Amino acid sequence: MKKLNIHIIQFDVMWGNPEENIARMRDKIVSLPDGPSMVILPELWTCSYDYEGMQEHSRSSPAAIDMLSEMSSAKGMILVGGSVPWTGDNGELANRCFVVNDAGTVIGHYDKCHLFPLLDEPDHFLAGQKPLLFEAFGVTTGLAICYDIRFPEYIRSLALAGAEIIMVPAQWPLPRLDHWTTLLKARAIENQLFVVGCNRCGEGGGEIYGGSSVVFGPDGALVSECQITPEEISSVEIDILKLRKIRKQFPFTGGRNPLLYSPVTSFDKKS
């Protein structure tokens, strides 16, 4: 795979209305061209942060994943399913991203590991404990969800494991939009990979969300950017050979000295 087509669905999530959001998202995916590509949806695109109804909303999540499986198979694309509330075996809720391949098969999932305390996520979701890497038409791809991008050590671990693309579903608010673009660009530069951020737009729960879904290249160059509003589908072709050439020409990560880093983690009060 020399080049890869990516479609970013910037979506205005209807607060606490999974049935309507699933139907609207299906229409968005239907509108995309058929053929090999990777599609990314926003975080919690079925209901947003409607905690009051979250347990009930999670009952609609299997139907959402069934829709994604149907669409990915029909159109021959890989779907990075943003995230949905998912009820685990013990009744706990996770903020979960499913990945569906072009045959319509769920090939893995990632539960958001870094839960945002200012949104009370730790009170409602169980934090994930492991990352997910998957192959997208021969390109190793990693996942991060929203707040995860504030933890560079996590993104670096995905890059060291072979990731050449990081897909980032999000519900990032407008007042901190500069942080969104700055952090995504930094993660791309320091790891010499493509970072694809899919943010929701619109209003919900008293919050205005920032849109501005974006793609940064391995040299930090802006490849694609949506507006703050309205809903938008951004389609972009990324050059994987360019990434590999940059890594070979400027092997910045080759200068790592892991012996210096373990003392930092050993001082971490949470370790």
C-alpha angles and dihedrals in degrees: 000000000000098000133019129202116222127190119199116199108204102195137188101223115216105230113253096345110117096164094056094040093051091051093047093046090051089056090051092052093045088057092059120097116260121248142067111335142118122247126198128198129194128265117278091359094165098061113350117219098328093145093173090067100026097112090050092045090055088066088067094052096086088056089051092052091046088055091050091049091051093049097045092052094045094049101034097238139124114244122208095199100213099227138296133190107265128190114222129213092272094047096259119137124236130191092231134187117200123200117210121192128220091269091060094253123136103236099181148327138226126208114210106260101191108056117200110241095197088063092045090241093149088060093056109027135050110234118243120244105202140043127235128227121180139172117251107191090322097319119113109233132187133198134227127168121217107283090035090080091069088070108073093181089063095051090044090055090055091049092049088052089058106271115157095174130038116199115204121191111190151170097207117172124237097239091063097038092122088059090053096056095037095052094045091050092048092050089051095049099044093048098034095230141113116271117198115192120191112189129180121239134206131046135302139155092006092304129113113215123216108227105190093133106191148184122213123189129225090267092050094257117149106245100174139353134185125211122259088253154045122037110282142175113217117195118193138169115222124200112227093183089058089056093051091047092052092049091051095045096044107026094183094156089056089078094066118133107196092184088074095053105055093070088058093054092044090059091051107116090212095054 
